[in-house]
Amino acid sequence: MAKTKSVFFCTSCGYETPKWMGRCPGCGAFNTMQEHIEKPAAPGRARSAPLGQGRTPMPIREVDSGDEIRFATGMGELDRVLGGGAVAGSLVLVGGAPGIGKSTLLLQICRQLCQERSVLYVSGEESERQLKLRAQRLNVMPQGLLILSETRLSDILEAVEAVKPEVLIVDSIQTLYHEDSDSSPGSISQVKECTMALMQLSKQQGITVFVVGHINKDGNIAGPKVLEHMVDCVLYFEGDPNSSYRLLRAAKNRFGSTNEIGVFEMGDAGLIEVPNPSQMLLEGRPEDASGTCVACVMEGTRPILAEVQALVSKTSFNVPRRTADGFDFNRAALLLAVAEKRGGMKLNLFDAYINVIGGLRLDEPGADLPVVLAVASSYRDQVIAHDLVAIGEVGLTGEIRTVSHMNQRLSEVARLGFKKCIIPRGGSEKLEIPEGLTVYRVRNLREAIETAL
């Protein structure tokens, strides 16, 4: 009789070891090793292909690639994040915190999908009656939508074989279990086995599969990290619990860019698309307050304007406090040091707090200059013009460096009614300045501060 094999996986980085360790050698995290018992295949278990009839290698030039089959989901923001629509035969993982709107989003797209394709919605957390009540609240009652409340994987695969849907939605992967595994649902082995079975189903039959994944306390999708490597696309649903706005971001996408974001607003009747997120992020901006500046960043191919706020106050500690929300803390500390050295501000005597309004996170270099200008505005207690936008990367010597897609950024700035824009003097890109927009070119940080204030 074949023996079982026991290995340990790190739930944070996926590191594998034959024995338990208190600290993961891969990522250094403590108490993240979980046991996974690998059982040998049963003698009569079905193979993916009969013996002797497997696939044979073939030259890459002889492979019939054909055209990529994409179809609209009915949500323009979701199509943007997916790279232009869902791809037939792909496996998409949608993760997010509880109550963020994952199930709502997937149920709402059924309204459009059912007009051209057959859809099977499988829920392991709700009964058929609960699903119908939620669908009625969202006004999603298409004729071709099939629902199933089931957690056993074999029964789900049998239902797929019987109805042959073109789109399969599984909510959620942590509730499914494979009867050949002895572990409980949601464990590492169960999540791996169920995801692997859904991946084979998607590739062999060309079914587009959407899978919901829960987020653990560390902010990662529950289960082994290898789960994200198995799927074609990983989408994260983010949002402040106290805000009605939600951000959909692609962490991995084999069929498109990973820089795109989709913006939604949670309403009484479900999620509502926000086609103009810049206007949403700038809503309620104060006009005569110091310590605020508007930044223009690129999220994929879309320029977005966001408000950066800074508060500089006299410190009461031996070491001044530094806090950043929506902006990288280490980058903020670097910019504060540059502002003190090259901008003539004695920030070592002041606490500094930086915040990005609207729950957006600014990760690109083009947001450096607005952060420094907001800090300078609060430090001097002088107001930056309400119709001014700043774009540029700040170097350690105080120089202002150019960033990419400057023409698209300036067009968005002018479209939203701003009249002034501070940009770097250098750059090889030929600028097309929109009518009515005044552009100020600066070389270094001191010039930028004097121009803005």
N, C-alpha and C positions, 0 to 999 in steps of 0.2 A: 504494500500500500504506500502510495507516495505521501511524503511528509509536507506539511505546510511550511511556508517560509515567512518569517517575521522581520519586517524592516520598519524603520522610523523615518517619518517625513517631518520637515519643518514647515509649519503652516504659514510662515512668513515669506521664506525664499525658496522652498521646495527642496532643500538639501536632504539627501538620503544617506542614512547610516545604518549598519546592522545592529547597533546597540543604542540604548537610550542615553541621552546626554542632557544635562541641565541647561547647558548653553549651546546654541547652534554654532558650529564652526564656520558656517557660511556667512551668516549675517550678524552673529553676535547676540541675538535675542535670547532671553531667558524663558524657560518653560513653554517653548513652542513645538517641542518634538512630540508627535503623536504616532502611535503604533498602527501599522497597516499589515494585516495578515494576508499574504498571497497564497491562495489555494491552487493546486494544480488543476488543469482542465479535466473535467469528467471524461471517461472513455467514450461515451456516446454523444458528447456535445457537438452541435453542428459547427461546421467550419464556414468561414466567409466565402470560400470557394471549394468545390470538390477537389480531392487529391488528384494532381495531374492535370487539372484544368484551370490553374491559376493564370494570372496575367504574365505575359512575356515582355522583356524589355524591347523598346523600339526607338529608333532615332528621333530626336526632338524635332527635326524638320518635317517628319512625316505625321506628327500629331496634328489632328484637326482641331484647331483652337476655336474656330467659329467666332461669332460675335458674343460679347458678354451680355447675357440676358438680364436686364434690369427692369424693375417695375416700380411704380409710385406706390407709396404706402398711404397716401391721403394726408400726411403731415409734412408740409414743405420743410420745416425745421429738421425733422428726422431724416428726410431724404438728403438734406444738405450734409448732415453729419455722416451718413452712410456713404457719401460720395456720389450722389445722384440718384439714389433709390436702392431698394433691396435687390440683392443678387440671387438668382435662382440657384438652389443647391448650396447655400451658405448657412453657417451656424453662427448666430449672433447672441452674445451674452449681454444682458442688460442688468447692471448692478446699481444699488443705491440703498440708502438708509430706509428703515421701515416707515411707511406712510409718505414717502417722497413723491410717489405717483407712477411707479413702474407698471403695476397692473392696470392702472387707469390708461396710461399711454398705449399699451398693447391692446387693450380692449377697444379703444377709440379707433385705432387704425383698421380694425376689422370692418368698420363701416365702408371704407373705400375698397379694401381688399376683396370683400365678398361680392363686389359688383363684377369682377372679372375672374376670380379664383375661388376655389373651395378652401375653407379655413376650418381647422380643428383646434379648439381652445381647450387645453387640458389643465385642470387646476387640482393641485393636491392640498390646497388650503381652504377651499370653499366648496360647498355642495352645488348641485345644479340649480337649486332654488335660489341660493345666495347669489350665484352668478347672474341669474336672470334679473333679480332685483337691482343689482348694480348696473346691469346693462340698460334697464329701463330708466334709471336715474341719469345715466349718461346719454340716453336717447340713441342707443346702439342696438337695434333690433333687425339686422339684415336677414334676408331670407335664407342665405346659404351658410350661415354660421352654425357650426356644430360644436357642442360643448360636452365635456366629459370630466367627471370628478373621480380621479383614480390616482393611486400612488404606486402601484406595482408596475414595474417597467414592462414585463411581458404582456400584461393586459393592454397597456398603451400601444405597444408595437402591434398587437393583434388588431386593435381598433384602427390604427393607421393602415394596416394591410387591407382591412375591410372597406374603409371609406375612401382610401387613396387621396388624401388632401394634398394640395399644392403648397400650403403654408401650415406649419404646426407651431403652436405657441404652448410652452410648458411653464407653468407658474406653481411652484418654483423647483429648481433642481435639487434643493436641500430636502424636499419632501419625498422624492422618489427613492425606491429601494429595489435592488436586484436580488431576486430570491436565491441566487447561487452564492451570495455573500452573507456571512453570519453577522456582520456588524450592523449597527443601527442606522436608520436613515439620517443623512447629514454628515456622516463620518467621511474620512478621507477616501476609504476604499469604495464606499457607495457612490460618492460624488464622481469619482474617476470612472467607475464602471458604467454609470448611467450616462455620463457625458460622452464616453467613447461609443456607446451604443447609438446615441442620437447623432453623433458625428458620422458613423458608418451609414446610418439611415439617410442622412442628408446627402452624402456623396454618392451613394449607390442609386438612389431613386430620384435625385434632383429636387428634394423637398427643401424649402426654405424654413429653417427652424429658428425661432426666437425663444431663448431661455432666460428666465429671471433668476438672478443670484442675489442672495442676501449679503449685507455688509457686516463684518464683525466689528468689535470695539476698536480695532486698530485702523479701521477705515478701508480695509481690503475685502475683496470678495471672499466669503467664507469658503473654506476648503483649501486644498493644496494650490500652490502658485501655478503648478503645471496645468490647472484647469484653464487659465487664461491663455496658455500656449496651445491648447488643443482647438480652441474655437477660431473662427475667421475674423471676428470683430468683437471688441469689448467696448461697451458704452457705459459710462458712469453718469448717473442722475444725481446732480448736486443741488443744494439749495439751503438757505437759512431757514430753520424751522419757524422763525418769527416773520418771514417774508413770504409773499405769495408767488414769487418768481422762482423758476427752476432753470438750471443749466444742464444741458445734455452734452457731454464731451466724449470724444472717441479716444480711448487709451491705446487701442490697436485696431487697425483696419487693413486687411490684405487687399481690399479693392478700392481704396481711396485714401485721402489725407487724414492724418491724426490730429490736425490742428484746428479743424472746424468745430464750432459749437452751435448748439441750437438753444433758443430761449423760449420758455413757455411761462404762462401765468396760470396758476391753479385757481379755478373759479368754482361756482356751485355746480355747474354742468360739466366739470372735467377740466382738462388742460386746454388752454387757448394759446395759439401761436403768437409770438411777438416778432413781427417781421422787421421792426426798427428798434433793436435793443439799445442803440445809443440814446434815443429819446427817453427810453425808460430809465436808463442809468443816470441821466442828467435831470430827471424830474425832481422838483423841489430844491434845486440848487440855490443857496443864498447868494444875493447879489452884492452886498456891501460888507462882507466878512473876510477877514484876513486868514491866511493859511489854507487856501483852496486854489487848485489849478486843474485845468482839463487836459487829459492825455488822450492821444489817438494811437491805439495799438492795433496790430493785425491778428485776427483770429482766423487762420487759414487764408482764405481769399477775401475775407470780409473785414473792412476797417470798422473799429468800434471806438466810440468816444466814452470815456469814463472820468469821473471826478475823483481826484486825489486830494485828501485832506491831511493836514499836519498841524500838530499842536506842540509848541515849544514853550515850556514854562520853567521858572526857576526851580532848581532841584533842592530838596531837603535831605538828600542822602549824600554819603561820601562818594559814591559812584552813581552818576546819573543813569536814570532808567531809559531803556530803549524798547519800544514796542511797535510791531508792524502787523497789520491785519490785511490780508489780500495782497501782500508784497513780501518777497523773500527777506527774511530777517537779516541774513548775512549781507545781502546786497544793500539793504537799508543802512546797516552799520558802516559799510564801505562808503556809501554816498555821504553819510553824515561826516565821516572823517575827511573826505574830499572837500565838502562844503566848509569845514572849519579851516583846513589848510589853504585852499585856493580861493575860497569865497569871503574870507575875512570875518567869519562868524565864530564867536567863542562858545561853541556848543558843549564844551566840556563842563560848563557850569549849569547846563539846562537839561531837563528831561525832554525827550522827543518821542512823540506818538504819531504814527503814520497809519492811515486807514483809506481803503478803497471802497467807495460807496457802491451798493447794489449787489454785494456778494461775488463780484468778479475778481479773479486773481490775475494780476499783471506780472507776466514772467519774461517778457521780451525787453531788450535793451532800450527800445524807444520810449519807455516809461521813466527812464532815469531822470531826464531833465525836468519833467513835471513834478517829480517828487522833491527834487532839490529846490525848485522855485516855490513850492508850497511851504517847505521848511523855512526858506528865506522870508517869505511873506509873513509867516507867523512870528519869526524872530524879530523882524523889524516892525511888526504890526502895521503893515501897509497892504492895501488891497490890490490884488491883481485884477486887471480889467475883466469884466464879465464876458466879453466877447473875444477873449484871447485863448489860444491853444498852443501848447508847447510839445515839440517832438525832437528827440535826440538822445544819443547815448553819451554818458559822461565818463571820461577816462580818469586815471589816477593823477594825471598832471593838470586836470581841470579843463582839458580840451573837450569840445563838443563834436562828436563823430556822427556821421550820417547813418541812416538806417534804410532798409529796403522798402520798396513799394511807396515811395514818397508821393507820386502822382495820385495814387488811389487815396492816400490819407488826406491830401489837400482837397480832393474833390468831395470827400465826406465832410470835411471841416466846413467847406463853403456851403454844402447842401443843407447843413443844419443851422445856417444863419450866423456863423462866427465870422468876424471881420478881420482878425489879426491872428498871425501864426508865427511862432519863433521856431526856426529850423537851423540845422548846422550850415555853415558856410561852404564846406567841402561837399564832395559827392560828384560822381561821374554821370549820374542819371540826369537826362535833360528834363527840366521841370516845365510843366504846363500849369501855370498859376491861374486859377479860375478868376473870372471877373468879379470884382468887388472884394477880393481877399488881399489884404496887405501882408506881405511876407517879410520878416526881419531875419537876416542871416547873421549868425554870431559865431565867433571863433572859440571862445572859452566861457568859463562859468561866470566870470565877473561881468562880461558883456551881456550875457543872458539875464543876469539878475538886475542889472541897471536898465535893460530894455523893458523887462516885465514890470519893474517897480518905479 
